[in-house]
Amino acid sequence: MKTTVEIPDPLADEARAVAQREKTTLRELIETGLRLVLRERRRKTRFQLRDASFRGRGLQPEFQDEDWQRVRNAGYEGRGS
C-alpha cells in the first residue's frame, strides 16, 4: 500500500543517513521501526490489581454505621498507641 507520511526534516535527514550507512532503504528502515513499535505495544498488557479482599461479610455489625476514625481506632485498641 502506498501512503504519505509527514516526518519532521531533522528526523527524515537522520533516517536517510542511517539507511545509507546501513546500505538499506528508507522504506525498509520505516517498516522495521513500525514493526518494532507494533510488536512492543502488543506485548504490553494493562496493569490489573489482584483481588486482595478477604472472605468476610464486610464490616462487623458494630461498625456498620461508624465513621473511619472509629474503625481505625478499634484496630489499634490494646496495642499501646
HTML snippet that shows the backbone in 3Dmol.js (N, CA, C, O; Angstrom):
<script src="https://3Dmol.org/build/3Dmol-min.js"></script>
<div id="view" style="width:600px;height:400px;position:relative"></div>
<script>
const pdb = `
ATOM      1  N   MET A   1       0.842  -1.163   0.000  1.00  0.00           N
ATOM      2  CA  MET A   1       0.000   0.000   0.000  1.00  0.00           C
ATOM      3  C   MET A   1       0.895   1.236   0.000  1.00  0.00           C
ATOM      4  O   MET A   1       1.898   1.292   0.712  1.00  0.00           O
ATOM      5  N   LYS A   2       0.529   2.194  -0.784  1.00  0.00           N
ATOM      6  CA  LYS A   2       1.257   3.461  -0.786  1.00  0.00           C
ATOM      7  C   LYS A   2       0.520   4.447   0.097  1.00  0.00           C
ATOM      8  O   LYS A   2      -0.709   4.516   0.094  1.00  0.00           O
ATOM      9  N   THR A   3       1.295   5.206   0.851  1.00  0.00           N
ATOM     10  CA  THR A   3       0.712   6.242   1.705  1.00  0.00           C
ATOM     11  C   THR A   3       1.713   7.368   1.857  1.00  0.00           C
ATOM     12  O   THR A   3       2.904   7.198   1.595  1.00  0.00           O
ATOM     13  N   THR A   4       1.228   8.499   2.276  1.00  0.00           N
ATOM     14  CA  THR A   4       2.097   9.649   2.505  1.00  0.00           C
ATOM     15  C   THR A   4       2.158   9.909   3.996  1.00  0.00           C
ATOM     16  O   THR A   4       1.127   9.964   4.667  1.00  0.00           O
ATOM     17  N   VAL A   5       3.359  10.068   4.512  1.00  0.00           N
ATOM     18  CA  VAL A   5       3.563  10.334   5.923  1.00  0.00           C
ATOM     19  C   VAL A   5       4.440  11.569   6.039  1.00  0.00           C
ATOM     20  O   VAL A   5       5.474  11.675   5.381  1.00  0.00           O
ATOM     21  N   GLU A   6       4.018  12.495   6.878  1.00  0.00           N
ATOM     22  CA  GLU A   6       4.835  13.687   7.105  1.00  0.00           C
ATOM     23  C   GLU A   6       5.777  13.428   8.277  1.00  0.00           C
ATOM     24  O   GLU A   6       5.351  13.061   9.372  1.00  0.00           O
ATOM     25  N   ILE A   7       7.066  13.630   8.017  1.00  0.00           N
ATOM     26  CA  ILE A   7       8.106  13.418   9.028  1.00  0.00           C
ATOM     27  C   ILE A   7       8.895  14.719   9.148  1.00  0.00           C
ATOM     28  O   ILE A   7       9.237  15.322   8.131  1.00  0.00           O
ATOM     29  N   PRO A   8       9.186  15.157  10.354  1.00  0.00           N
ATOM     30  CA  PRO A   8       9.990  16.376  10.506  1.00  0.00           C
ATOM     31  C   PRO A   8      11.330  16.240   9.764  1.00  0.00           C
ATOM     32  O   PRO A   8      11.932  15.167   9.744  1.00  0.00           O
ATOM     33  N   ASP A   9      11.779  17.334   9.163  1.00  0.00           N
ATOM     34  CA  ASP A   9      13.002  17.310   8.362  1.00  0.00           C
ATOM     35  C   ASP A   9      14.210  16.730   9.093  1.00  0.00           C
ATOM     36  O   ASP A   9      14.914  15.898   8.520  1.00  0.00           O
ATOM     37  N   PRO A  10      14.479  17.138  10.342  1.00  0.00           N
ATOM     38  CA  PRO A  10      15.656  16.579  11.023  1.00  0.00           C
ATOM     39  C   PRO A  10      15.567  15.050  11.189  1.00  0.00           C
ATOM     40  O   PRO A  10      16.570  14.349  11.053  1.00  0.00           O
ATOM     41  N   LEU A  11      14.367  14.545  11.480  1.00  0.00           N
ATOM     42  CA  LEU A  11      14.186  13.100  11.631  1.00  0.00           C
ATOM     43  C   LEU A  11      14.368  12.391  10.291  1.00  0.00           C
ATOM     44  O   LEU A  11      15.005  11.340  10.223  1.00  0.00           O
ATOM     45  N   ALA A  12      13.818  12.956   9.243  1.00  0.00           N
ATOM     46  CA  ALA A  12      13.965  12.371   7.909  1.00  0.00           C
ATOM     47  C   ALA A  12      15.434  12.367   7.479  1.00  0.00           C
ATOM     48  O   ALA A  12      15.909  11.387   6.905  1.00  0.00           O
ATOM     49  N   ASP A  13      16.150  13.457   7.754  1.00  0.00           N
ATOM     50  CA  ASP A  13      17.572  13.530   7.400  1.00  0.00           C
ATOM     51  C   ASP A  13      18.369  12.460   8.128  1.00  0.00           C
ATOM     52  O   ASP A  13      19.213  11.783   7.541  1.00  0.00           O
ATOM     53  N   GLU A  14      18.085  12.320   9.419  1.00  0.00           N
ATOM     54  CA  GLU A  14      18.797  11.303  10.208  1.00  0.00           C
ATOM     55  C   GLU A  14      18.470   9.900   9.712  1.00  0.00           C
ATOM     56  O   GLU A  14      19.353   9.047   9.626  1.00  0.00           O
ATOM     57  N   ALA A  15      17.209   9.662   9.386  1.00  0.00           N
ATOM     58  CA  ALA A  15      16.800   8.343   8.890  1.00  0.00           C
ATOM     59  C   ALA A  15      17.472   8.032   7.554  1.00  0.00           C
ATOM     60  O   ALA A  15      17.934   6.912   7.334  1.00  0.00           O
ATOM     61  N   ARG A  16      17.524   9.014   6.672  1.00  0.00           N
ATOM     62  CA  ARG A  16      18.210   8.799   5.380  1.00  0.00           C
ATOM     63  C   ARG A  16      19.689   8.472   5.590  1.00  0.00           C
ATOM     64  O   ARG A  16      20.239   7.603   4.913  1.00  0.00           O
ATOM     65  N   ALA A  17      20.325   9.165   6.520  1.00  0.00           N
ATOM     66  CA  ALA A  17      21.747   8.925   6.793  1.00  0.00           C
ATOM     67  C   ALA A  17      21.949   7.514   7.340  1.00  0.00           C
ATOM     68  O   ALA A  17      22.894   6.828   6.950  1.00  0.00           O
ATOM     69  N   VAL A  18      21.076   7.081   8.232  1.00  0.00           N
ATOM     70  CA  VAL A  18      21.181   5.726   8.789  1.00  0.00           C
ATOM     71  C   VAL A  18      20.955   4.703   7.684  1.00  0.00           C
ATOM     72  O   VAL A  18      21.696   3.725   7.585  1.00  0.00           O
ATOM     73  N   ALA A  19      19.950   4.918   6.862  1.00  0.00           N
ATOM     74  CA  ALA A  19      19.664   3.984   5.765  1.00  0.00           C
ATOM     75  C   ALA A  19      20.857   3.874   4.825  1.00  0.00           C
ATOM     76  O   ALA A  19      21.217   2.776   4.402  1.00  0.00           O
ATOM     77  N   GLN A  20      21.471   5.007   4.496  1.00  0.00           N
ATOM     78  CA  GLN A  20      22.628   4.987   3.606  1.00  0.00           C
ATOM     79  C   GLN A  20      23.807   4.271   4.256  1.00  0.00           C
ATOM     80  O   GLN A  20      24.489   3.470   3.617  1.00  0.00           O
ATOM     81  N   ARG A  21      24.042   4.571   5.540  1.00  0.00           N
ATOM     82  CA  ARG A  21      25.163   3.949   6.256  1.00  0.00           C
ATOM     83  C   ARG A  21      24.974   2.435   6.361  1.00  0.00           C
ATOM     84  O   ARG A  21      25.943   1.680   6.281  1.00  0.00           O
ATOM     85  N   GLU A  22      23.731   1.996   6.539  1.00  0.00           N
ATOM     86  CA  GLU A  22      23.450   0.566   6.703  1.00  0.00           C
ATOM     87  C   GLU A  22      23.121  -0.122   5.381  1.00  0.00           C
ATOM     88  O   GLU A  22      22.741  -1.293   5.352  1.00  0.00           O
ATOM     89  N   LYS A  23      23.276   0.632   4.280  1.00  0.00           N
ATOM     90  CA  LYS A  23      23.035   0.105   2.942  1.00  0.00           C
ATOM     91  C   LYS A  23      21.648  -0.530   2.824  1.00  0.00           C
ATOM     92  O   LYS A  23      21.499  -1.666   2.374  1.00  0.00           O
ATOM     93  N   THR A  24      20.655   0.225   3.236  1.00  0.00           N
ATOM     94  CA  THR A  24      19.266  -0.206   3.126  1.00  0.00           C
ATOM     95  C   THR A  24      18.466   0.983   2.607  1.00  0.00           C
ATOM     96  O   THR A  24      19.034   2.029   2.293  1.00  0.00           O
ATOM     97  N   THR A  25      17.190   0.828   2.521  1.00  0.00           N
ATOM     98  CA  THR A  25      16.356   1.922   2.028  1.00  0.00           C
ATOM     99  C   THR A  25      15.617   2.579   3.190  1.00  0.00           C
ATOM    100  O   THR A  25      15.465   2.001   4.266  1.00  0.00           O
ATOM    101  N   LEU A  26      15.170   3.794   2.941  1.00  0.00           N
ATOM    102  CA  LEU A  26      14.374   4.499   3.940  1.00  0.00           C
ATOM    103  C   LEU A  26      13.081   3.722   4.191  1.00  0.00           C
ATOM    104  O   LEU A  26      12.613   3.627   5.326  1.00  0.00           O
ATOM    105  N   ARG A  27      12.521   3.175   3.132  1.00  0.00           N
ATOM    106  CA  ARG A  27      11.299   2.375   3.270  1.00  0.00           C
ATOM    107  C   ARG A  27      11.519   1.207   4.214  1.00  0.00           C
ATOM    108  O   ARG A  27      10.695   0.969   5.097  1.00  0.00           O
ATOM    109  N   GLU A  28      12.604   0.479   4.048  1.00  0.00           N
ATOM    110  CA  GLU A  28      12.885  -0.679   4.904  1.00  0.00           C
ATOM    111  C   GLU A  28      13.110  -0.249   6.356  1.00  0.00           C
ATOM    112  O   GLU A  28      12.682  -0.928   7.289  1.00  0.00           O
ATOM    113  N   LEU A  29      13.773   0.864   6.528  1.00  0.00           N
ATOM    114  CA  LEU A  29      14.013   1.384   7.874  1.00  0.00           C
ATOM    115  C   LEU A  29      12.686   1.739   8.558  1.00  0.00           C
ATOM    116  O   LEU A  29      12.486   1.423   9.731  1.00  0.00           O
ATOM    117  N   ILE A  30      11.787   2.393   7.825  1.00  0.00           N
ATOM    118  CA  ILE A  30      10.484   2.752   8.375  1.00  0.00           C
ATOM    119  C   ILE A  30       9.664   1.504   8.695  1.00  0.00           C
ATOM    120  O   ILE A  30       9.041   1.430   9.755  1.00  0.00           O
ATOM    121  N   GLU A  31       9.657   0.526   7.793  1.00  0.00           N
ATOM    122  CA  GLU A  31       8.915  -0.712   8.032  1.00  0.00           C
ATOM    123  C   GLU A  31       9.424  -1.425   9.291  1.00  0.00           C
ATOM    124  O   GLU A  31       8.635  -1.893  10.112  1.00  0.00           O
ATOM    125  N   THR A  32      10.735  -1.498   9.427  1.00  0.00           N
ATOM    126  CA  THR A  32      11.331  -2.157  10.593  1.00  0.00           C
ATOM    127  C   THR A  32      10.937  -1.435  11.881  1.00  0.00           C
ATOM    128  O   THR A  32      10.561  -2.065  12.869  1.00  0.00           O
ATOM    129  N   GLY A  33      11.029  -0.121  11.856  1.00  0.00           N
ATOM    130  CA  GLY A  33      10.667   0.651  13.036  1.00  0.00           C
ATOM    131  C   GLY A  33       9.202   0.490  13.402  1.00  0.00           C
ATOM    132  O   GLY A  33       8.868   0.351  14.579  1.00  0.00           O
ATOM    133  N   LEU A  34       8.338   0.506  12.421  1.00  0.00           N
ATOM    134  CA  LEU A  34       6.910   0.354  12.664  1.00  0.00           C
ATOM    135  C   LEU A  34       6.601  -1.035  13.217  1.00  0.00           C
ATOM    136  O   LEU A  34       5.781  -1.177  14.124  1.00  0.00           O
ATOM    137  N   ARG A  35       7.249  -2.047  12.676  1.00  0.00           N
ATOM    138  CA  ARG A  35       7.042  -3.414  13.196  1.00  0.00           C
ATOM    139  C   ARG A  35       7.481  -3.523  14.662  1.00  0.00           C
ATOM    140  O   ARG A  35       6.802  -4.144  15.480  1.00  0.00           O
ATOM    141  N   LEU A  36       8.617  -2.915  14.974  1.00  0.00           N
ATOM    142  CA  LEU A  36       9.101  -2.962  16.356  1.00  0.00           C
ATOM    143  C   LEU A  36       8.135  -2.280  17.313  1.00  0.00           C
ATOM    144  O   LEU A  36       7.853  -2.805  18.390  1.00  0.00           O
ATOM    145  N   VAL A  37       7.632  -1.125  16.932  1.00  0.00           N
ATOM    146  CA  VAL A  37       6.702  -0.394  17.789  1.00  0.00           C
ATOM    147  C   VAL A  37       5.405  -1.183  17.970  1.00  0.00           C
ATOM    148  O   VAL A  37       4.888  -1.281  19.083  1.00  0.00           O
ATOM    149  N   LEU A  38       4.886  -1.738  16.894  1.00  0.00           N
ATOM    150  CA  LEU A  38       3.638  -2.503  16.986  1.00  0.00           C
ATOM    151  C   LEU A  38       3.813  -3.767  17.828  1.00  0.00           C
ATOM    152  O   LEU A  38       2.923  -4.121  18.602  1.00  0.00           O
ATOM    153  N   ARG A  39       4.937  -4.438  17.686  1.00  0.00           N
ATOM    154  CA  ARG A  39       5.202  -5.644  18.487  1.00  0.00           C
ATOM    155  C   ARG A  39       5.267  -5.285  19.972  1.00  0.00           C
ATOM    156  O   ARG A  39       4.713  -5.996  20.810  1.00  0.00           O
ATOM    157  N   GLU A  40       5.938  -4.190  20.291  1.00  0.00           N
ATOM    158  CA  GLU A  40       6.070  -3.757  21.683  1.00  0.00           C
ATOM    159  C   GLU A  40       4.707  -3.406  22.273  1.00  0.00           C
ATOM    160  O   GLU A  40       4.429  -3.737  23.425  1.00  0.00           O
ATOM    161  N   ARG A  41       3.880  -2.759  21.517  1.00  0.00           N
ATOM    162  CA  ARG A  41       2.558  -2.380  22.023  1.00  0.00           C
ATOM    163  C   ARG A  41       1.645  -3.584  22.202  1.00  0.00           C
ATOM    164  O   ARG A  41       0.797  -3.587  23.095  1.00  0.00           O
ATOM    165  N   ARG A  42       1.801  -4.593  21.378  1.00  0.00           N
ATOM    166  CA  ARG A  42       1.005  -5.818  21.549  1.00  0.00           C
ATOM    167  C   ARG A  42       1.398  -6.532  22.827  1.00  0.00           C
ATOM    168  O   ARG A  42       0.553  -7.126  23.497  1.00  0.00           O
ATOM    169  N   ARG A  43       2.678  -6.475  23.166  1.00  0.00           N
ATOM    170  CA  ARG A  43       3.187  -7.155  24.361  1.00  0.00           C
ATOM    171  C   ARG A  43       2.721  -6.511  25.653  1.00  0.00           C
ATOM    172  O   ARG A  43       2.529  -7.190  26.662  1.00  0.00           O
ATOM    173  N   LYS A  44       2.542  -5.216  25.619  1.00  0.00           N
ATOM    174  CA  LYS A  44       2.159  -4.509  26.835  1.00  0.00           C
ATOM    175  C   LYS A  44       0.730  -4.874  27.207  1.00  0.00           C
ATOM    176  O   LYS A  44      -0.187  -4.799  26.389  1.00  0.00           O
ATOM    177  N   THR A  45       0.570  -5.266  28.441  1.00  0.00           N
ATOM    178  CA  THR A  45      -0.772  -5.547  28.929  1.00  0.00           C
ATOM    179  C   THR A  45      -1.115  -4.510  29.991  1.00  0.00           C
ATOM    180  O   THR A  45      -0.232  -3.956  30.646  1.00  0.00           O
ATOM    181  N   ARG A  46      -2.369  -4.265  30.144  1.00  0.00           N
ATOM    182  CA  ARG A  46      -2.788  -3.300  31.147  1.00  0.00           C
ATOM    183  C   ARG A  46      -2.558  -3.872  32.531  1.00  0.00           C
ATOM    184  O   ARG A  46      -2.766  -5.061  32.771  1.00  0.00           O
ATOM    185  N   PHE A  47      -2.126  -3.013  33.434  1.00  0.00           N
ATOM    186  CA  PHE A  47      -1.922  -3.425  34.813  1.00  0.00           C
ATOM    187  C   PHE A  47      -3.269  -3.743  35.430  1.00  0.00           C
ATOM    188  O   PHE A  47      -4.226  -2.981  35.289  1.00  0.00           O
ATOM    189  N   GLN A  48      -3.336  -4.872  36.115  1.00  0.00           N
ATOM    190  CA  GLN A  48      -4.560  -5.236  36.792  1.00  0.00           C
ATOM    191  C   GLN A  48      -4.221  -5.590  38.234  1.00  0.00           C
ATOM    192  O   GLN A  48      -3.427  -6.494  38.494  1.00  0.00           O
ATOM    193  N   LEU A  49      -4.826  -4.877  39.154  1.00  0.00           N
ATOM    194  CA  LEU A  49      -4.598  -5.096  40.572  1.00  0.00           C
ATOM    195  C   LEU A  49      -5.231  -6.418  40.968  1.00  0.00           C
ATOM    196  O   LEU A  49      -6.386  -6.685  40.636  1.00  0.00           O
ATOM    197  N   ARG A  50      -4.482  -7.235  41.671  1.00  0.00           N
ATOM    198  CA  ARG A  50      -5.024  -8.530  42.076  1.00  0.00           C
ATOM    199  C   ARG A  50      -6.087  -8.335  43.143  1.00  0.00           C
ATOM    200  O   ARG A  50      -6.079  -7.337  43.864  1.00  0.00           O
ATOM    201  N   ASP A  51      -6.987  -9.277  43.240  1.00  0.00           N
ATOM    202  CA  ASP A  51      -8.039  -9.217  44.239  1.00  0.00           C
ATOM    203  C   ASP A  51      -7.444  -9.630  45.578  1.00  0.00           C
ATOM    204  O   ASP A  51      -7.088 -10.793  45.765  1.00  0.00           O
ATOM    205  N   ALA A  52      -7.335  -8.692  46.506  1.00  0.00           N
ATOM    206  CA  ALA A  52      -6.739  -8.967  47.807  1.00  0.00           C
ATOM    207  C   ALA A  52      -7.792  -8.898  48.913  1.00  0.00           C
ATOM    208  O   ALA A  52      -7.473  -8.697  50.085  1.00  0.00           O
ATOM    209  N   SER A  53      -9.038  -9.067  48.516  1.00  0.00           N
ATOM    210  CA  SER A  53     -10.102  -8.984  49.516  1.00  0.00           C
ATOM    211  C   SER A  53     -10.144 -10.262  50.348  1.00  0.00           C
ATOM    212  O   SER A  53      -9.656 -11.314  49.936  1.00  0.00           O
ATOM    213  N   PHE A  54     -10.738 -10.135  51.523  1.00  0.00           N
ATOM    214  CA  PHE A  54     -10.871 -11.267  52.431  1.00  0.00           C
ATOM    215  C   PHE A  54     -12.236 -11.903  52.221  1.00  0.00           C
ATOM    216  O   PHE A  54     -13.131 -11.296  51.633  1.00  0.00           O
ATOM    217  N   ARG A  55     -12.385 -13.107  52.697  1.00  0.00           N
ATOM    218  CA  ARG A  55     -13.647 -13.822  52.523  1.00  0.00           C
ATOM    219  C   ARG A  55     -14.616 -13.527  53.668  1.00  0.00           C
ATOM    220  O   ARG A  55     -15.276 -14.432  54.178  1.00  0.00           O
ATOM    221  N   GLY A  56     -14.696 -12.290  54.057  1.00  0.00           N
ATOM    222  CA  GLY A  56     -15.573 -11.911  55.154  1.00  0.00           C
ATOM    223  C   GLY A  56     -16.928 -11.479  54.659  1.00  0.00           C
ATOM    224  O   GLY A  56     -17.274 -11.648  53.490  1.00  0.00           O
ATOM    225  N   ARG A  57     -17.677 -10.923  55.564  1.00  0.00           N
ATOM    226  CA  ARG A  57     -19.011 -10.435  55.221  1.00  0.00           C
ATOM    227  C   ARG A  57     -19.075  -8.922  55.392  1.00  0.00           C
ATOM    228  O   ARG A  57     -20.126  -8.381  55.737  1.00  0.00           O
ATOM    229  N   GLY A  58     -17.979  -8.247  55.158  1.00  0.00           N
ATOM    230  CA  GLY A  58     -17.943  -6.799  55.301  1.00  0.00           C
ATOM    231  C   GLY A  58     -17.632  -6.407  56.731  1.00  0.00           C
ATOM    232  O   GLY A  58     -17.021  -7.174  57.474  1.00  0.00           O
ATOM    233  N   LEU A  59     -18.044  -5.235  57.107  1.00  0.00           N
ATOM    234  CA  LEU A  59     -17.795  -4.729  58.453  1.00  0.00           C
ATOM    235  C   LEU A  59     -18.600  -5.504  59.491  1.00  0.00           C
ATOM    236  O   LEU A  59     -19.695  -5.996  59.220  1.00  0.00           O
ATOM    237  N   GLN A  60     -18.031  -5.594  60.671  1.00  0.00           N
ATOM    238  CA  GLN A  60     -18.759  -6.191  61.795  1.00  0.00           C
ATOM    239  C   GLN A  60     -19.969  -5.312  62.091  1.00  0.00           C
ATOM    240  O   GLN A  60     -19.939  -4.113  61.815  1.00  0.00           O
ATOM    241  N   PRO A  61     -21.034  -5.888  62.647  1.00  0.00           N
ATOM    242  CA  PRO A  61     -22.258  -5.129  62.892  1.00  0.00           C
ATOM    243  C   PRO A  61     -22.039  -3.849  63.699  1.00  0.00           C
ATOM    244  O   PRO A  61     -22.694  -2.841  63.434  1.00  0.00           O
ATOM    245  N   GLU A  62     -21.130  -3.871  64.677  1.00  0.00           N
ATOM    246  CA  GLU A  62     -20.944  -2.673  65.498  1.00  0.00           C
ATOM    247  C   GLU A  62     -20.272  -1.520  64.735  1.00  0.00           C
ATOM    248  O   GLU A  62     -20.245  -0.390  65.223  1.00  0.00           O
ATOM    249  N   PHE A  63     -19.738  -1.799  63.556  1.00  0.00           N
ATOM    250  CA  PHE A  63     -19.078  -0.754  62.769  1.00  0.00           C
ATOM    251  C   PHE A  63     -19.856  -0.363  61.514  1.00  0.00           C
ATOM    252  O   PHE A  63     -19.391   0.483  60.750  1.00  0.00           O
ATOM    253  N   GLN A  64     -20.995  -0.937  61.289  1.00  0.00           N
ATOM    254  CA  GLN A  64     -21.751  -0.687  60.054  1.00  0.00           C
ATOM    255  C   GLN A  64     -21.998   0.793  59.794  1.00  0.00           C
ATOM    256  O   GLN A  64     -21.848   1.256  58.663  1.00  0.00           O
ATOM    257  N   ASP A  65     -22.374   1.533  60.823  1.00  0.00           N
ATOM    258  CA  ASP A  65     -22.717   2.945  60.616  1.00  0.00           C
ATOM    259  C   ASP A  65     -21.695   3.895  61.227  1.00  0.00           C
ATOM    260  O   ASP A  65     -21.996   5.070  61.434  1.00  0.00           O
ATOM    261  N   GLU A  66     -20.498   3.408  61.517  1.00  0.00           N
ATOM    262  CA  GLU A  66     -19.461   4.241  62.131  1.00  0.00           C
ATOM    263  C   GLU A  66     -18.609   4.912  61.062  1.00  0.00           C
ATOM    264  O   GLU A  66     -18.578   4.484  59.909  1.00  0.00           O
ATOM    265  N   ASP A  67     -17.921   5.968  61.470  1.00  0.00           N
ATOM    266  CA  ASP A  67     -17.007   6.632  60.546  1.00  0.00           C
ATOM    267  C   ASP A  67     -15.640   5.933  60.595  1.00  0.00           C
ATOM    268  O   ASP A  67     -15.382   5.104  61.467  1.00  0.00           O
ATOM    269  N   TRP A  68     -14.790   6.282  59.656  1.00  0.00           N
ATOM    270  CA  TRP A  68     -13.491   5.627  59.523  1.00  0.00           C
ATOM    271  C   TRP A  68     -12.636   5.801  60.780  1.00  0.00           C
ATOM    272  O   TRP A  68     -11.913   4.882  61.166  1.00  0.00           O
ATOM    273  N   GLN A  69     -12.712   6.962  61.414  1.00  0.00           N
ATOM    274  CA  GLN A  69     -11.928   7.225  62.628  1.00  0.00           C
ATOM    275  C   GLN A  69     -12.220   6.165  63.688  1.00  0.00           C
ATOM    276  O   GLN A  69     -11.293   5.654  64.316  1.00  0.00           O
ATOM    277  N   ARG A  70     -13.477   5.832  63.893  1.00  0.00           N
ATOM    278  CA  ARG A  70     -13.879   4.828  64.894  1.00  0.00           C
ATOM    279  C   ARG A  70     -13.356   3.440  64.507  1.00  0.00           C
ATOM    280  O   ARG A  70     -12.869   2.696  65.359  1.00  0.00           O
ATOM    281  N   VAL A  71     -13.458   3.102  63.245  1.00  0.00           N
ATOM    282  CA  VAL A  71     -12.970   1.793  62.769  1.00  0.00           C
ATOM    283  C   VAL A  71     -11.462   1.703  62.959  1.00  0.00           C
ATOM    284  O   VAL A  71     -10.952   0.692  63.443  1.00  0.00           O
ATOM    285  N   ARG A  72     -10.752   2.756  62.578  1.00  0.00           N
ATOM    286  CA  ARG A  72      -9.292   2.773  62.707  1.00  0.00           C
ATOM    287  C   ARG A  72      -8.870   2.677  64.171  1.00  0.00           C
ATOM    288  O   ARG A  72      -7.970   1.907  64.504  1.00  0.00           O
ATOM    289  N   ASN A  73      -9.495   3.432  65.025  1.00  0.00           N
ATOM    290  CA  ASN A  73      -9.158   3.396  66.455  1.00  0.00           C
ATOM    291  C   ASN A  73      -9.380   2.007  67.044  1.00  0.00           C
ATOM    292  O   ASN A  73      -8.597   1.555  67.879  1.00  0.00           O
ATOM    293  N   ALA A  74     -10.429   1.334  66.621  1.00  0.00           N
ATOM    294  CA  ALA A  74     -10.715  -0.016  67.114  1.00  0.00           C
ATOM    295  C   ALA A  74      -9.594  -0.971  66.696  1.00  0.00           C
ATOM    296  O   ALA A  74      -9.261  -1.892  67.441  1.00  0.00           O
ATOM    297  N   GLY A  75      -9.029  -0.768  65.549  1.00  0.00           N
ATOM    298  CA  GLY A  75      -7.943  -1.631  65.072  1.00  0.00           C
ATOM    299  C   GLY A  75      -6.686  -1.502  65.901  1.00  0.00           C
ATOM    300  O   GLY A  75      -5.879  -2.430  65.950  1.00  0.00           O
ATOM    301  N   TYR A  76      -6.504  -0.358  66.560  1.00  0.00           N
ATOM    302  CA  TYR A  76      -5.317  -0.121  67.384  1.00  0.00           C
ATOM    303  C   TYR A  76      -5.573  -0.313  68.886  1.00  0.00           C
ATOM    304  O   TYR A  76      -4.649  -0.173  69.688  1.00  0.00           O
ATOM    305  N   GLU A  77      -6.797  -0.627  69.271  1.00  0.00           N
ATOM    306  CA  GLU A  77      -7.095  -0.812  70.695  1.00  0.00           C
ATOM    307  C   GLU A  77      -6.238  -1.923  71.270  1.00  0.00           C
ATOM    308  O   GLU A  77      -6.093  -2.989  70.673  1.00  0.00           O
ATOM    309  N   GLY A  78      -5.662  -1.653  72.457  1.00  0.00           N
ATOM    310  CA  GLY A  78      -4.852  -2.652  73.132  1.00  0.00           C
ATOM    311  C   GLY A  78      -3.452  -2.822  72.568  1.00  0.00           C
ATOM    312  O   GLY A  78      -2.748  -3.757  72.950  1.00  0.00           O
ATOM    313  N   ARG A  79      -3.036  -1.951  71.677  1.00  0.00           N
ATOM    314  CA  ARG A  79      -1.713  -2.067  71.051  1.00  0.00           C
ATOM    315  C   ARG A  79      -0.760  -0.982  71.552  1.00  0.00           C
ATOM    316  O   ARG A  79       0.329  -0.811  71.003  1.00  0.00           O
ATOM    317  N   GLY A  80      -1.155  -0.263  72.571  1.00  0.00           N
ATOM    318  CA  GLY A  80      -0.259   0.716  73.174  1.00  0.00           C
ATOM    319  C   GLY A  80      -0.152   2.028  72.446  1.00  0.00           C
ATOM    320  O   GLY A  80       0.806   2.765  72.676  1.00  0.00           O
ATOM    321  N   SER A  81      -1.081   2.358  71.583  1.00  0.00           N
ATOM    322  CA  SER A  81      -0.977   3.666  70.903  1.00  0.00           C
ATOM    323  C   SER A  81      -2.111   4.570  71.240  1.00  0.00           C
ATOM    324  O   SER A  81      -2.166   5.699  70.751  1.00  0.00           O
TER     325      SER A  81
END
`;
const viewer = $3Dmol.createViewer("view");
viewer.addModel(pdb, "pdb");
viewer.setStyle({}, {cartoon: {color: "spectrum"}});
viewer.zoomTo();
viewer.render();
</script>
